[in-house]
Amino acid sequence: MHFDQKDPSYFWDTWKFTSRNGQQYWNFELPDELKGIIQSQADWEKPEGKAFLEAFDRAFIFDKNINPNSGDRVFRYLRNKQVGEPKLVPSDATASLKERAHTALLNGFSFYETLQEPDGNWAGDYGGPLFLIPGLIIASYITDTPFDQPMQVLMKRNLWNHQNEDGGWGLHIEGHSTMFGTVMQYVTLRILGEDLSNPDLKRAQDWILNHGGAVQIPMWGKFYLSVLNVYEWAGNDALLPELWKLPKWLPFHPKKYWCHNRMLYLPMSYCFGNKVKAKETGLIRALRKELYTTSYDSVNWKKARRQACKIDIFNPVSKWYTGLSKIVNGYETIHSKTLRKKALKYVEDYIDHEDLHTRYINIGPVNQAMNSICVWHKYGKDSEQFQNHVNRWKDYLWIAEDGAKMGGYNGSQLWDTAFAGQALIEADMETHFPEMARKIYHFIDITQIDRDPKDHEKYCRDVTLGCWPFSTIDHAWAVTDCTSEGMKTALLYNNKQHISKQHLIGLERLKPAIDWLLFMQNEDGGWASYEKKRAPKWIEVLNPSLLYENIMTEVTYTECSSATMQGLKEFSENYDYRRDDIQAALKRGSKFIQSKQDADGSWYGCWGVCYTYGTWFGIEGLLAAGFEGYKNGTPATEIKNGCDFLLSKQRTDGSWGESFESCVQHKYIEHEDGQIINTAWALLALMKAKHPDQAAIERGIEFILSRQEANGDFPQEGISGVFNGNCMETYTAYRNVFPLWAIARYRKGCE
């Protein structure tokens, strides 16, 4: 069988994508030539199987030097085959800008409709971080639950595609090489069958050893390697399960942690308390030799606790953390077995609670892998609980032209769908695309959270009924800005009389969301992400990660505050319910947003790259609170300063282009090229404020139109998402939604 003569699309066709109520997953299907030949995993060793996998691997070779961000070509190719070409309107280069904008909207939405799932959401690559897939592979190795061979091949291919020229890997696909990234990818590739006969793996090993070996890996890496049994638990600062049994009023009780950090500490404390580790195998013994500059038995594990590669350190540990770690490490040497047993029982129950509430998805990919290990350890490989975890692994995996990766969430379904819905409404094109509009409303409808966490107070949770998540109803973690964007989208569609309202998202369904959003406002007037602030900000001095900032407790964000204020305002324009409370909340929220504005007029973006994103939200939030834009000639000072900042960053070609380094360095860093997403964010802010510099706005619109492709799509450019200041994420939906939204707002302003 001459698989090497096949076009890459032949191999892309072996993947089938499914979305049901937002749950997204990929399945591999054998091509006809292999049916009857490959009937078990062992059959991949047959000549035909090997030949296929070799050609299959080559079909996903990807040049990161062109752009590390994949363009979702596999998914878009398959959707095109399934639904056909978009219905396009001929463009006329001699037409006015307003007319060309109208054509761009028709073609852009026509293309984007071809990507919409039957259940109404949009799927896409939500990758970027490189430390996610290693955690899952380590879990699969420890639990002896290997992935099928085609998936393993593409997991390896993705890692090889993103190896840096120096042999290492970064924290994310655009990042410089780090010890954390390189060791984690090295271990993953070894588990997946690579060895040092591969010169690229040897380059990775050389990078590790030249930078001090695996003792230099930061805290998260130490944990993973300990579970894998290639690093000793004695080399970790104690992750005491007993902390869960401390009085809950203490500021450093895990209940007070930011939920993502809390839900990581949960399985970490289980594994540490039980000293969980993989059985010693030949591979484990080999890794112990390959990862260290001295013999494994001679490593000073106590000293290793404090060691970390300088290249990795984004947020150094404080003297307060060092002091506390000495106390908890001392306690570990004398800990009470009785108390440890009680603490572990609570941790076990808590993990079960999180699994059940999220239907085994868990809050994110890292604790999905960690919880899988804990559940396997507690219940066994054949247990229903562990198998439920394995069934959810696929929710996090994504196939693109650069291979198989693990997403930063189980998708961004609600988030992307809400923004697409708002863009379509602002374009006034729901009548042109009635089926798209109907599906959007349907997905918003079915994704409103239908349950509260059981015993939520016992397990440090809030109510969630009636709110919206970032991804799916199964995931069911309520988020402030997602609830606001979901609610706002529903309200906008409720006001369109021609939209079918079979299941109207009306007042009674929205009251719990309003109650929750008002409850979620913090004392400083702003809103955090999942929960109210539960601990003072100084608790951040106990951050042990080295890799991230603002992980210890919830913090208030410009974006979450602005989105919530916009949602509350939209609601109050439709209903009287708690109107006085909403007005008071908007006033307090505006003061918070004012306080977050930098001296140059910008706002730092915590969830997008970066100042263009934050400033868009800052301006829109103040406008929602009643601040004056340019409509009446004299804008509020904050609005003027924000707009002046944006205009000062516009490039000569009319675009805005911002590098992810803005997030890391906390100052505006130009991208080497104009970016359609940054340009759209800046334009949306300027136009919402009614800025009078029409020439600047039109130059930005011209730039966006120049980047639109013949089929109505837009190109994938630089990475645009971020979390905790230092790790970036890809949003493939952003390249379609935000440029169209900006064009829509421009065209609307011309009317």
Residue pairs with C-beta under 8 A, 6 or more apart in sequence:
1 33
1 48
1 51
1 52
3 33
3 51
3 52
3 54
3 55
3 56
4 51
4 54
4 55
4 58
6 55
6 59
8 59
8 60
9 77
10 31
10 59
11 55
11 56
11 59
11 60
12 59
12 74
12 77
12 78
13 31
13 78
13 81
14 28
14 29
14 30
14 31
14 56
14 150
15 26
15 27
15 28
15 29
15 74
15 78
15 399
16 26
16 27
16 28
16 29
16 78
17 24
17 25
17 26
17 75
17 78
17 123
17 399
18 24
18 25
18 26
18 27
19 117
19 118
19 119
19 121
19 123
20 119
21 119
21 446
21 447
21 472
21 473
21 474
22 119
22 121
22 411
22 413
22 414
22 443
22 446
22 447
22 471
22 472
22 473
22 474
23 395
23 410
23 472
23 474
24 123
24 395
24 410
24 411
24 413
25 394
25 395
25 397
26 394
26 397
26 398
26 399
27 394
28 148
28 150
28 151
30 38
31 52
33 48
33 52
34 48
34 49
34 52
37 43
37 46
37 48
37 49
38 44
38 46
38 48
38 49
41 146
41 148
41 149
43 49
44 50
44 53
44 149
49 149
53 149
53 150
53 153
56 150
56 153
56 154
57 153
57 154
57 156
57 157
60 154
60 157
60 158
60 161
60 401
60 402
60 403
61 157
61 161
62 70
62 157
62 161
62 401
62 402
62 403
64 161
64 162
64 173
64 402
67 716
67 717
67 718
68 162
68 173
68 174
68 719
69 128
69 173
69 174
69 716
69 717
69 718
69 719
69 730
70 125
70 127
70 400
70 401
70 402
70 716
70 730
70 732
71 400
71 401
71 715
71 716
71 732
72 124
72 125
72 400
72 401
72 716
72 732
73 400
73 401
74 399
74 400
74 401
75 115
75 123
75 124
75 125
75 399
75 400
76 115
76 713
79 114
79 115
80 114
83 114
84 114
85 114
85 711
86 107
86 110
86 111
86 113
86 114
86 711
86 712
87 110
88 106
88 107
88 110
88 711
88 712
89 103
89 106
89 107
89 110
90 103
91 100
91 103
91 104
91 107
92 99
92 100
92 103
93 100
95 103
97 698
97 701
97 702
97 705
98 747
98 750
100 705
101 701
101 705
101 743
101 746
101 747
101 750
102 747
104 704
104 705
104 708
104 712
104 740
104 743
105 427
105 429
105 740
105 743
105 744
105 747
106 429
106 432
107 708
107 711
107 712
108 708
108 712
108 713
108 714
108 736
108 739
108 740
108 743
109 424
109 427
109 429
109 432
109 433
109 436
109 712
109 740
110 433
110 712
111 711
111 712
111 713
111 736
112 122
112 420
112 436
112 712
112 736
112 737
112 740
113 433
113 435
113 436
115 122
115 123
115 124
115 736
116 122
116 436
116 439
117 123
117 439
118 439
119 439
119 442
119 443
119 446
120 417
120 438
120 439
120 440
120 441
120 442
120 443
120 444
120 446
121 413
121 414
121 416
121 417
121 443
121 447
122 413
122 416
122 417
122 420
122 733
123 411
123 413
124 411
124 412
124 416
124 731
124 732
124 733
125 398
125 400
125 405
125 407
125 730
125 732
126 398
126 407
126 408
126 409
126 411
126 412
126 729
126 730
126 731
126 732
127 173
127 398
127 400
127 405
127 406
127 407
127 408
127 729
127 730
128 172
128 173
128 174
128 408
128 719
128 721
128 727
128 728
128 729
128 730
129 171
129 172
129 408
129 727
129 728
129 729
130 159
130 162
130 169
130 170
130 171
130 172
130 173
130 175
130 181
130 184
130 185
131 171
131 180
131 181
131 184
131 220
131 366
132 365
132 366
132 396
132 405
132 406
132 407
132 408
133 155
133 158
133 159
133 188
133 404
133 405
133 406
134 184
134 185
134 187
134 188
134 224
135 184
135 224
135 365
135 366
135 369
135 370
135 406
136 365
136 368
136 369
136 393
136 396
136 406
137 155
137 187
137 188
137 191
137 192
138 187
138 188
138 191
138 224
138 227
138 228
138 369
138 373
139 145
139 369
139 370
139 372
139 373
139 376
140 146
140 147
140 191
140 393
141 191
141 228
141 278
142 227
142 228
142 278
142 373
142 376
143 372
143 373
143 376
143 381
143 386
144 381
145 381
145 390
146 152
147 155
151 397
151 404
152 192
152 193
154 399
154 403
154 404
155 188
155 192
155 403
155 404
155 405
156 189
156 192
156 193
156 194
156 403
157 402
157 403
157 404
158 402
158 403
158 404
158 405
159 169
159 185
159 188
159 189
159 403
160 200
161 402
161 403
162 169
162 173
162 402
163 169
163 185
163 200
163 203
163 204
164 170
164 176
164 177
166 177
166 203
166 207
167 177
167 182
167 200
167 203
167 204
167 206
167 207
168 177
168 178
168 181
168 182
168 204
168 207
168 208
169 177
169 178
169 181
169 182
169 184
169 185
169 204
170 176
170 177
170 178
170 181
171 178
171 180
171 181
171 312
171 547
171 726
171 727
172 719
172 727
172 728
172 729
173 719
173 728
173 730
174 660
174 718
174 719
174 728
175 181
175 728
176 311
177 207
177 311
178 309
178 311
178 312
179 208
179 211
179 212
179 214
179 216
179 217
179 218
179 221
179 308
179 309
179 311
179 312
180 217
180 218
180 220
180 221
180 309
180 312
180 547
182 204
182 207
182 208
183 208
183 214
183 217
183 221
183 225
183 291
184 221
184 224
185 204
186 201
186 204
186 205
186 208
186 290
186 291
187 224
187 225
187 228
187 230
187 287
187 291
189 201
189 204
190 201
190 283
190 286
190 287
190 290
191 283
194 201
195 201
196 202
196 205
196 290
205 290
205 291
208 214
208 291
209 293
211 309
211 311
212 293
212 307
212 309
213 291
213 292
213 293
213 294
214 221
214 225
214 230
214 231
214 291
214 292
215 235
215 292
215 299
215 304
215 307
216 307
216 308
216 309
216 312
217 225
217 231
217 308
217 309
217 312
218 308
218 309
218 312
218 313
218 545
218 546
218 547
219 236
219 237
219 308
219 544
219 545
219 546
220 545
220 547
222 231
222 235
222 236
222 304
222 305
223 236
223 239
223 268
223 271
223 272
225 231
225 291
226 232
226 233
226 235
226 236
226 271
226 277
227 271
227 276
227 277
227 278
227 373
228 277
228 278
228 284
228 287
229 277
229 278
229 279
229 280
229 284
230 284
230 287
230 288
230 291
232 299
232 301
233 272
233 275
233 277
234 301
234 302
235 299
235 301
235 302
235 304
235 305
236 272
236 305
237 305
237 325
237 328
237 329
237 544
238 272
238 325
238 328
238 329
238 331
238 332
239 265
239 268
239 269
239 271
239 272
239 273
240 269
240 272
240 273
240 328
240 331
240 332
240 335
240 343
241 269
241 270
241 272
241 273
241 340
241 343
241 344
241 346
241 347
242 331
242 335
242 339
242 340
242 343
243 252
243 253
243 254
243 265
243 269
243 343
244 253
244 254
244 269
244 343
244 346
244 347
244 350
245 339
245 342
245 343
245 346
246 253
247 253
248 255
250 256
251 535
251 536
251 539
252 324
252 535
252 539
252 542
254 262
254 265
254 266
254 269
254 460
255 262
255 460
255 534
256 534
256 535
256 539
256 553
257 265
257 534
257 535
257 552
257 553
258 530
258 531
258 550
258 551
258 552
258 553
258 554
258 555
259 363
259 477
259 530
259 531
259 554
260 363
260 364
260 367
260 551
261 551
261 552
262 460
263 354
263 362
263 363
263 364
263 367
264 366
264 367
264 370
266 347
266 350
266 351
266 354
266 367
266 371
267 351
267 367
267 370
267 371
267 373
267 374
268 370
269 343
269 347
270 276
270 344
270 347
270 348
270 351
270 374
270 377
271 370
271 373
271 374
271 377
273 340
273 343
273 344
273 347
274 344
274 377
276 373
276 374
276 377
278 284
288 296
289 295
289 296
292 299
305 325
305 329
306 322
308 546
312 546
312 547
313 546
314 546
314 547
314 548
314 549
314 664
314 725
314 726
315 543
315 545
315 546
315 547
315 548
315 549
315 725
315 726
316 546
317 543
317 544
317 546
318 541
318 542
318 543
320 541
320 542
321 541
321 542
321 543
321 544
324 542
325 544
348 374
348 378
349 459
350 459
351 371
351 374
351 375
352 385
353 453
353 454
353 455
353 459
354 362
354 363
354 367
354 371
354 459
355 362
355 371
355 375
355 385
355 388
355 389
356 454
357 451
357 453
357 454
357 461
357 476
358 474
358 475
358 476
358 477
359 392
359 474
359 475
359 476
360 388
360 389
360 391
360 392
361 368
361 392
361 395
361 410
361 472
361 474
361 475
362 368
362 371
362 392
363 475
363 477
364 408
364 409
365 396
365 406
365 407
365 408
365 409
365 410
368 389
368 392
368 393
368 396
371 389
372 386
372 389
372 390
372 393
375 383
375 385
375 386
375 389
376 383
376 386
376 389
378 385
379 385
379 386
380 386
392 410
395 410
395 411
396 406
396 407
396 409
396 410
397 404
397 405
397 406
397 407
398 404
398 405
398 406
398 407
408 721
408 723
408 729
409 470
409 471
409 475
410 471
410 472
410 475
411 471
411 472
412 470
412 471
412 731
412 733
413 443
413 447
413 471
413 472
414 443
414 444
414 447
414 468
414 469
414 470
414 471
414 472
414 482
414 485
414 486
415 470
415 471
415 482
415 485
416 731
416 733
416 737
417 440
417 443
417 444
417 447
417 489
418 444
418 468
418 482
418 485
418 486
418 488
418 489
419 485
419 733
419 737
419 738
419 741
420 440
420 733
420 736
420 737
421 437
421 440
421 441
421 444
421 489
421 492
421 493
422 485
422 488
422 489
422 492
422 741
423 737
423 738
423 740
423 741
423 744
424 430
424 433
424 436
424 437
424 440
425 489
425 492
425 493
425 496
426 741
426 744
426 745
426 748
427 740
427 741
427 743
427 744
427 747
427 748
428 744
428 748
429 744
430 436
430 437
430 493
430 496
430 498
430 499
431 498
434 498
437 493
437 496
437 499
438 499
438 500
440 489
440 493
441 490
441 493
441 499
441 500
441 501
444 468
444 486
444 489
444 490
444 493
444 505
445 490
445 503
445 505
446 473
447 468
447 469
447 472
447 473
447 486
448 466
448 467
448 468
448 473
448 486
448 505
448 509
448 513
449 464
449 465
449 466
449 467
449 468
449 469
449 473
449 476
449 478
450 465
450 473
451 464
451 465
451 476
452 463
452 464
452 465
453 459
453 461
453 462
453 463
453 464
456 462
456 463
462 478
462 516
462 519
462 531
462 532
463 512
463 516
464 476
464 477
464 478
464 516
465 512
466 509
466 510
466 511
466 512
466 513
466 516
467 478
467 479
467 482
467 483
467 512
467 513
467 516
468 478
468 479
468 482
468 483
468 485
468 486
468 487
468 513
469 475
469 476
469 477
469 478
469 479
469 482
470 477
470 479
470 482
477 530
478 516
478 530
479 529
479 530
479 560
480 517
480 520
480 527
480 528
480 529
480 530
480 560
480 563
480 564
481 527
481 529
481 559
481 560
481 563
481 564
483 513
483 516
483 517
483 564
483 567
484 517
484 563
484 564
484 566
484 567
484 568
485 563
485 567
487 505
487 510
487 513
487 567
487 570
487 571
488 566
488 567
488 570
488 571
490 505
490 510
491 505
491 510
491 570
491 571
491 574
492 570
493 499
494 501
494 504
494 505
494 506
494 574
495 574
507 575
507 577
510 571
510 575
510 577
511 577
514 568
514 571
514 577
514 578
514 582
515 578
517 527
517 564
517 567
517 568
518 568
518 578
518 581
518 582
518 585
519 532
520 527
520 528
520 531
520 532
520 564
521 527
521 532
521 564
521 585
521 588
521 589
522 528
522 532
522 533
522 556
523 533
524 556
524 592
524 595
525 556
525 561
525 588
525 589
525 590
525 591
525 592
526 556
526 557
526 558
526 560
526 561
526 589
526 592
526 593
526 596
527 556
527 557
527 560
527 561
527 564
527 589
528 554
528 555
528 556
528 557
528 560
529 554
529 557
529 560
530 554
531 554
532 554
533 553
533 554
533 555
533 556
534 553
534 554
535 552
535 553
536 553
537 553
537 555
539 552
539 553
540 549
540 550
540 551
540 552
540 553
542 552
543 549
543 551
543 552
545 551
547 724
547 726
547 727
548 723
548 724
548 725
548 726
548 727
549 724
549 725
549 726
550 606
550 724
550 725
551 724
556 592
557 606
557 607
558 593
558 596
558 603
558 604
558 605
558 606
558 614
558 617
558 618
558 621
559 605
559 606
559 607
559 608
559 613
559 614
559 617
561 589
561 592
561 593
561 621
562 593
562 617
562 618
562 620
562 621
562 624
563 617
563 621
564 589
565 585
565 586
565 589
565 590
565 593
565 621
565 624
565 625
566 620
566 621
566 624
568 582
568 585
568 586
568 624
569 582
569 586
569 624
569 625
571 577
571 582
572 579
572 582
572 583
586 624
586 625
586 626
587 625
589 621
589 625
590 621
590 622
590 625
590 626
590 627
593 603
593 618
593 621
593 622
593 625
593 638
594 622
594 638
596 603
596 604
596 618
597 603
597 618
597 638
597 641
597 642
598 604
600 641
600 645
601 615
601 638
601 640
601 641
601 642
601 643
601 644
601 645
602 611
602 614
602 615
602 618
602 642
602 645
602 668
603 611
603 614
603 615
603 617
603 618
603 642
604 610
604 611
604 614
604 666
605 611
605 612
605 613
605 614
605 615
605 617
605 663
605 722
606 614
606 722
606 723
606 725
607 613
607 721
607 722
607 723
608 614
608 681
608 720
608 721
608 722
609 658
609 659
609 660
609 662
609 663
609 678
609 718
609 719
609 720
609 721
609 722
609 728
610 658
610 660
610 662
610 663
610 668
610 722
611 645
611 649
611 658
611 662
611 668
612 646
612 649
612 656
612 658
612 678
612 681
612 682
613 678
613 681
613 720
615 642
615 645
615 646
615 681
615 682
615 685
616 681
616 682
616 684
616 685
618 638
618 642
619 639
619 642
619 643
619 685
619 688
619 689
620 684
620 685
620 688
622 636
622 638
622 639
623 629
623 639
623 688
623 689
627 635
627 636
627 638
627 639
628 634
628 635
628 636
628 639
629 635
629 636
629 639
629 688
629 689
629 690
629 691
630 639
630 643
630 689
630 690
630 691
630 692
631 690
635 643
635 689
639 689
642 685
642 689
643 685
643 686
643 689
643 691
646 656
646 682
646 685
646 686
647 686
647 691
647 693
647 696
649 656
649 658
649 668
649 682
650 656
650 682
650 696
650 699
650 700
651 657
651 674
653 674
653 699
653 703
654 674
654 679
654 696
654 698
654 699
654 700
654 701
654 702
654 703
655 674
655 675
655 676
655 678
655 679
655 700
655 703
656 674
656 675
656 678
656 679
656 681
656 682
656 700
657 670
657 671
657 672
657 673
657 674
657 675
657 678
657 679
657 718
658 668
658 669
658 670
658 671
658 675
658 678
659 669
659 670
659 671
659 672
659 718
660 718
660 719
660 722
660 728
661 669
662 668
662 669
663 722
663 725
663 726
663 728
664 725
664 726
666 725
671 678
671 718
673 717
673 718
674 703
675 717
675 718
675 720
676 703
676 704
676 707
676 714
676 715
676 717
676 735
676 738
676 739
677 717
677 720
677 734
677 735
677 738
677 739
678 720
679 700
679 703
679 704
679 739
679 742
680 704
680 738
680 739
680 741
680 742
681 738
682 700
683 697
683 700
683 701
683 704
683 742
683 745
683 746
684 738
684 741
684 742
684 745
686 693
686 696
686 697
686 700
687 697
687 742
687 745
687 746
687 749
688 745
690 749
691 697
697 746
698 746
700 742
701 742
701 743
701 746
704 739
704 742
704 743
705 743
707 714
707 715
707 739
708 714
708 739
709 715
713 735
713 736
714 735
714 736
714 739
715 735
716 730
716 732
716 735
717 735
719 728
719 729
719 730
720 730
720 731
720 734
721 728
721 729
721 730
721 731
721 734
722 728
722 729
723 729
